[in-house]
Amino acid sequence: MSIYVEKGDANKLKVTFEYNPKHVQRIRRIKGSWWDSGSRAWVIPNSAERREQLIAVFSDQIIKAEQGLDLITERMRYEELKPWLDPMISRLEEELKLQGYSPRTVTAYAGHVKRLALFLATDLAQIDSESLRRYLLFLIDSCKKSHTYVNQAVSSIKFLYHDMLKRFDMSFNIPRPKKEQKLPDVLSREDVLKILYSVKNIKHRAILFMTYSSGLRVSEVVRLRVEDIDSTRMLVHVRQGKGRKDRFSVLSELALQVLRDYGRKYRLRTWLFPGEDSENHLTERSVQKIFERAKIEVGISKNVSVHSLRHSFATHLLEAGTDLRYIQELLGHQHSKTTEIYTHVSQMSIRRIRSPLD
């Protein structure tokens, strides 16, 4: 699907595309955008800032612009920057790996630096602190990125200039956005069971059972090996989880039974949940899709994801009276404050309070 852009007049651009609710949500983010029913097109101000924002919100789409219109897409910019940007990204990835950063962080940091280069369209070794401030404001105001996302962008840029380029003259008096205080989405025990038992495929069912019953992250459950299941001690060995830490979590009797049914059907070698190629584990996206299909199947409309099974695991343990310190160990949280968030979504104390209306 393409996005078509043409001049409306000197001060406006007309943007048209085949109707798509997600595209409508995106274009509404652009300040000053409005729907012109007469021309059946979206209209945005024709300014450099709004053109930048248009490219940002439709970065994964093909943008076709009227001839003569100054609209440079990220793809066009990348081709121009490629000779110096690709070597810089490769060097950044090498430096991150040498310092022991996880593969996920390496990918995330490289992505942030690439997006910074595409936005500024100039050699990153030559820019100043003011350019960085302009980019971060663009992420917050125009792209509506979360504070967590922007904080990670700041960390990646700081690594680039201080750790790799040794630009200690680069000032980082850039205020980090306040961390948003969001409560995790939690499913009831009944809804969890509905989801788990709605999955007919035994492999898919085993994945979701393990995710909930042991409180695992998606990245952890897909990387489980057959040897990580200790049925004698009823433990799951999570190797090199977030923060490169090993830990043990509990293994449920029910989950073990589902795993045994699954193991009888599949000949497992190394990975507990192999992908199409048995040499590699299943992808995280595959697990996310399994959960999304199951959620729709049982008619759950709450805004929950497969990670909500981990949140539900922690909340249900807390409601059952498990000490918060043990939950912290099972989840692999470094700080107790991270685990304490579950006290805010637990019904353990809230349901004892009677509304004044009653």
PyMOL commands that set and color helices and strands:
alter all, ss='L'
color gray80, all
select helices_A, chain A and resi 21-28+48-57+74-98+103-120+124-126+129-142+147-164+189-198+202-214+218-221+226-228+253-265+284-297+307-319+324-331+336-343+347-350
alter helices_A, ss='H'
color red, helices_A
select strands_A, chain A and resi 2-9+12-16+34-36+41-45+62-65+229-230+235-238+247-250
alter strands_A, ss='S'
color yellow, strands_A
deselect
rebuild
show_as cartoon
